[in-house]
Amino acid sequence: MRNIKYIAVHCTAGSQKTTIESLKLEFKRKGWKYPGYHYVIGPDGTITQLLDESLVSNGVKGYNSVSINVAYIGGIDSKGKAVDNRTEAQKASLLSLLRHLYKKYPDAVIQGHRDFSPDTDGNGKVDTWERIKECPCFDAKVEYQDLQP
């Protein structure tokens, strides 16, 4: 049994027309043994499990062995700029999935991929300019703070 310390929220950083199959092909193209996410949420709110939670996905370098990685399809606009373009169905499914996962892993911290960036100025938070990635294009720590004590 893995010791889950994080439930990491991601976006796929692609079009909302991206399919599960094309995501799987992208992970294989990168040469990854396992996909980047345990779960992916489509624009219609459908939750697809890509990998058993007992296995290590490739979501956040350096934290994968202690994380469950969850993504929504989307996260960029037509010009490739980061944007929170989750549908209402995605928001509802993501909230439901995170509630479920947090019950299974009550000691885990729910946060966005971007929150794993280093706090280079040592002020106790990852400022906008310190982020290595924008993913998941919204502040998951704030949005899901009520799920955690």
C-alpha positions as CSV (number, residue, x, y, z in Angstrom):
1,M,0.0,0.0,0.0
2,R,1.4,3.4,-1.0
3,N,1.6,6.2,1.6
4,I,-0.5,8.9,-0.2
5,K,0.5,12.4,0.9
6,Y,-1.0,14.4,-2.0
7,I,-4.0,14.4,-4.3
8,A,-2.6,16.5,-7.2
9,V,-5.1,18.3,-9.5
10,H,-4.0,18.8,-13.1
11,C,-5.3,20.0,-16.4
12,T,-4.3,18.2,-19.6
13,A,-3.1,21.5,-21.1
14,G,-4.9,20.7,-24.3
15,S,-8.1,21.2,-26.1
16,Q,-11.4,20.1,-24.5
17,K,-11.9,18.0,-27.6
18,T,-8.9,15.8,-26.5
19,T,-9.9,12.1,-26.2
20,I,-8.8,9.6,-23.6
21,E,-7.3,7.5,-26.3
22,S,-5.2,10.5,-27.6
23,L,-4.0,11.1,-24.0
24,K,-3.0,7.5,-23.7
25,L,-1.1,7.7,-27.0
26,E,0.7,10.8,-25.8
27,F,1.9,9.1,-22.6
28,K,3.2,6.2,-24.7
29,R,4.9,8.6,-27.1
30,K,6.8,10.0,-24.2
31,G,7.9,6.5,-23.3
32,W,6.2,6.4,-19.9
33,K,5.3,3.0,-18.5
34,Y,2.2,4.4,-16.8
35,P,0.0,7.4,-17.7
36,G,0.4,10.8,-16.1
37,Y,-2.9,10.6,-14.2
38,H,-4.9,8.1,-12.2
39,Y,-8.2,9.8,-13.2
40,V,-9.2,12.1,-16.1
41,I,-12.5,14.0,-16.2
42,G,-14.0,14.7,-19.6
43,P,-15.9,17.9,-20.6
44,D,-19.2,16.0,-20.0
45,G,-18.1,15.1,-16.5
46,T,-17.3,11.5,-17.2
47,I,-14.5,10.2,-14.9
48,T,-12.2,7.7,-16.5
49,Q,-9.7,5.8,-14.4
50,L,-6.4,5.3,-16.3
51,L,-4.4,3.6,-13.6
52,D,-5.0,1.7,-10.4
53,E,-4.3,3.8,-7.3
54,S,-1.8,1.2,-6.1
55,L,0.5,2.1,-9.1
56,V,2.6,5.2,-9.5
57,S,1.5,7.6,-12.3
58,N,3.7,10.3,-13.9
59,G,1.9,13.5,-12.7
60,V,4.4,15.5,-10.6
61,K,8.1,14.8,-10.9
62,G,9.6,13.9,-7.5
63,Y,6.2,13.3,-5.9
64,N,4.6,10.5,-7.9
65,S,5.3,7.8,-5.4
66,V,3.2,9.7,-2.8
67,S,0.5,11.2,-5.0
68,I,-2.8,10.4,-6.7
69,N,-3.0,12.4,-9.9
70,V,-6.3,13.7,-11.2
71,A,-6.8,15.8,-14.3
72,Y,-9.6,17.5,-16.2
73,I,-9.4,17.7,-20.0
74,G,-8.7,21.2,-21.1
75,G,-6.8,24.1,-19.5
76,I,-5.7,26.2,-22.5
77,D,-7.6,28.5,-24.8
78,S,-7.5,28.4,-28.7
79,K,-4.2,30.4,-28.6
80,G,-2.5,28.1,-26.1
81,K,-2.8,30.4,-23.1
82,A,-3.6,28.9,-19.7
83,V,-7.3,29.3,-18.8
84,D,-9.7,27.7,-16.4
85,N,-12.2,26.4,-19.0
86,R,-13.7,23.6,-16.9
87,T,-17.3,22.9,-17.7
88,E,-19.9,22.8,-14.9
89,A,-20.0,19.0,-15.3
90,Q,-16.2,18.8,-14.9
91,K,-16.4,21.0,-11.8
92,A,-19.1,18.8,-10.2
93,S,-17.3,15.5,-11.1
94,L,-13.9,16.8,-9.9
95,L,-15.4,17.9,-6.6
96,S,-17.1,14.5,-6.2
97,L,-13.9,12.6,-7.0
98,L,-11.8,14.7,-4.7
99,R,-14.3,14.1,-1.8
100,H,-14.1,10.3,-2.5
101,L,-10.3,10.3,-2.6
102,Y,-10.0,12.5,0.5
103,K,-12.1,10.0,2.4
104,K,-9.8,7.2,1.4
105,Y,-6.7,9.3,2.0
106,P,-7.6,11.7,4.9
107,D,-4.0,12.8,5.6
108,A,-3.4,13.8,2.0
109,V,-3.1,17.4,0.9
110,I,-5.2,18.4,-2.1
111,Q,-3.3,20.9,-4.3
112,G,-2.7,21.8,-7.9
113,H,0.3,20.7,-9.9
114,R,1.5,24.3,-9.8
115,D,1.7,24.2,-6.0
116,F,4.6,21.8,-6.1
117,S,6.8,24.6,-7.5
118,P,9.5,25.8,-5.2
119,D,9.0,28.7,-2.8
120,T,12.1,30.5,-4.0
121,D,11.7,33.6,-1.9
122,G,10.9,31.7,1.3
123,N,7.7,33.5,2.1
124,G,5.7,30.3,2.8
125,K,3.7,30.3,-0.4
126,V,4.3,29.7,-4.1
127,D,3.8,33.1,-5.7
128,T,2.6,33.5,-9.3
129,W,6.0,34.3,-10.6
130,E,7.5,31.2,-8.9
131,R,5.3,28.7,-10.6
132,I,7.0,26.2,-12.9
133,K,3.5,25.4,-14.5
134,E,0.1,27.1,-14.5
135,C,-1.6,23.7,-14.3
136,P,-4.4,23.3,-13.3
137,C,-5.2,26.9,-14.3
138,F,-7.1,27.7,-11.1
139,D,-6.2,27.7,-7.4
140,A,-7.0,24.2,-6.3
141,K,-5.8,24.8,-2.7
142,V,-8.4,27.6,-2.3
143,E,-11.2,25.9,-4.2
144,Y,-11.0,22.6,-2.2
145,Q,-9.9,24.0,1.2
146,D,-13.2,23.1,2.7
147,L,-12.7,19.4,1.9
148,Q,-9.7,19.4,4.3
149,P,-9.6,20.3,8.0
